[in-house]
Amino acid sequence: FGFGLIAMPALLLCGFSLPFAVTASLLISFATRVPVVWRLRRAIDRRRVALLVGGAVPGLWLGSRTLGAVDEHDLKVAVGIVVALAAVALAVAERRPPRPRLRGLPVVAGFAGGLLGTTTSLTGVPPALLLSRRRLPAPGFIADLALYFVATGAIGLAVLAVEGTFSGDAATAVVWWLPGVLVANALGTTAGLRLPPEIFRRVTLGLAFAAGIVTAVTASP
C-alpha cells in the first residue's frame, strides 16, 4: 500500500490532475498485485478478503462521487490527518496485549479503503491498519492485501469509467511505466517476506503514518 504514499504526491506535484493520479494508481496496484496473489495464494484468508472487498464496493462508489463534488484540498488534508492519527493510535496499542476481535471491522476497513481509493488512492491503508492490529505474519498480510488490491482495483476502475472520471491519458502512461514498477514490486515483496514480524508491523504503521502526513502536507490550496 506504500505505492499510494509515493505515487500520489509525486504525480500531483508534477502537475497531473487528481483523476489522472487516482486512475494511474489503481491501474498499477491491480497489475502489480496479480503476480503476488499467485505467488502467495496458499496464505490467503478468502473469508477475510471477501469481507474487505464487500465493504469496499459502496466506498468506491461513494468516493468516485466525492471526487468531483468536494474541494480537493480540504479532502486530502482531512484524510491525511485521520490516517496519520490512526497509525499513531495503533502504534501505541502495539505495546498492550491484543484485544478481542470486533465483528464487522473488516467490512468497515474495506469501506474506508474503498472511499479513500477513488479519492486519494490510499486504498490499502485502512485494511493494512486492520491486518497489522491483528498481528498477521507477513505472508498472510501481504497475500490478503494483494487480493484486496486486485478486486478493489478492478471495481474502482469500473466505477471511475461509469462516473466519467477515468483518465485515458493515465492508462497510456501506465503502459510505459509498468515494466519498471513490476520489477520494483517483486523486490519489495521479497524483502517484506524476510522481515521479522515485529519489524514488519512497525514498517506497516510507519508507512501508514507517512502516507497520512504526505497526503496532508502536499495538498495544494
N, C-alpha and C positions, 0 to 999 in steps of 0.2 A: 504493500500500500504506500510505500515511500515514494513511488513514482509520481503521485499527485503532488507531493511535497516539492519535488524538484521541477517537474514539468510545468505546472500551472503558473507559478511566479515567473519562470523563465519565459514562457510563451507570452504572458501578459506584458512583461517588461519589454519584450521585443516588438510590441505594438499589435499583436494579434487580438482579435475580439474574444470575448468570453465564450460565445458559441463555438468558435474555432478551437479554443483551448479545451473545452469540455469534450467536443467530438473527437479530437485527436487523442485525448487521454483515455476515453472509453474504448476506442479502436485498438490502441496499443495494449491496454490492460487485457482486453479479450484475446488478442493474438499471442501475447507472451504467456498467459496463464494456461492455455490449452496444453502445451507440452508438459507443464508442471503437473497438471491434473493426471495426465497419463503416467508420468513418472512416479507419482505418489498415490496412485489410485487405491492401493490397499489400505492407506491410512485415513481415508475419507470417512467421516461420520455423516452418512447421507441424510439421516433424520434431522440433524442439527442444521445442515446446509439447506435442506428444504424449508425449515422454519425461517432461516435468514432470508432466503430468496422470496418466500411468500410475503414476508413483511416488507421487502424492498419494492415490490411491484407498485403498491399505491404511493410509496415515497418517490419513486422515479417519475411517476406521472405528475404528482404534485410539484416536484422540483422543476420539471420542464415548464409548467405553467408559471411558476415563480420566477423563472429565468428572465422572462420578458415583462414581468409585472412589478418587480421590486427593485429599488435602487441597488445597483451592483456594489457600490462602495459599502453601504450600510450592511448588506447581506454578508459580504466577505468579512467585515470586521466582527460582526456578531458571531458568525460561525467559527472564526479563528479563536475568539476568546473562549467560547464554550468548549471547543475541542481541547485547548490547552489546559483549561481548568479540570476537565475530566481526566486528562492524563496525570495531572498532579495528584488528584484525589486517589486514583488507582495506585500511584506510586507510594503514597502514604499508607494505603491499605495493604500494600505488599508486606509491611512489617508486622501485620497481625495475621492470625490464623484465618484461612478462607471461610467465609460464611456459607450457610446452606444455599443451594441454588434456588433462585426465584423463577417460578414458571412464567413463561412469556417473554423473558429477556431476549432470547434470540430473535423473536418477532420484532420487538422494539428496536433492537440494534440493527436489524435488517431494514426497517422502515427509515431509521435515521441515516443509514448508509445510502439508501436509495435517494432520499431527499437531498443529501449532500452531493451525490453522484452527478445529478443533472443540473446542479447549480454551481458547484466548486470543484468537482472531480475528486473529492475526498471520500469516494465510495467506501473504501476499506477501513477507514479509521474507527467508526463505531463497532463493527464486527471484530476488528483487531483488539480493541479495548476489552470487549466481552471475552474473547478467547484467552487473552492474557490474564484476565481476572480468574478464569477457570484453570489457569496454570497448565495448559496443554503442552505436551512435548512438541518440539519444533516440527517433526514430520506431520503430525496431526494438525497443528496450527497452520502451516503453510499449505497443506492439502485442502483443508476446509475453505480457507480464504481464497485459494486459487479457483476452486469450483464456483464459489460465490461470485468471483470476478467474471468468470466466463458467462454465467447465467445473467447477472445484472448488466454486464456489458452488452450482451445481445439485446436484452429487453430495453435497456436505456437508449441504445442507438435506434431501435424501432420507434420508441416514444418520441425521440427528437425528430425523426423523419415525419411522423404523423403531425407533430406540433409545428413543423416548418422551421425548426432551429438546427437541423443537421447541416453541418458545413461540408460542402463538396470539396472546397479547397483543402480542408484539413485531411480528408480522405486521400487526396492526391499526395499531400506532403508525407503522410504516414507510410505510403508505399516506398518512398525513398529512405525514410528513417528506420524502417523495421529491421533490416539485417543487423545493424549495429546494436539495436535495442535487444534483439533476441540473444545475441552473444553476451551482452552485459547481464541479462536476466538469468541465463544459465549459470554464470559465475556467481551471481548474488545468491541464487537458490542453494548452490553447493556450499557456499560459505555459511549460510544460515543454518543448514542442517548439521554443521560441525560445531556450532556454538553450544556451550553448556546451558542447560535450561534457565538458570538464574540470569545469566548474561543475556540470553535471548529475550527474556521478558523485559529486562532493563532497556535493551536496544529498541524493542517494540514501543515501550512507553516514551522513550526519548524521541523517537521519530514522530509519534503522535503529538507530543508537546511542540516539537519543532514545526510540524505541519500547521498547527494552530497559530503559532506566533508568526510564521512567514506569511500565512494567508491574511492575517490581520494587518501586518506591517506593510505588505505590498499592495494593499487595496488602494487603488487610485481614486482620489477625490472627484 
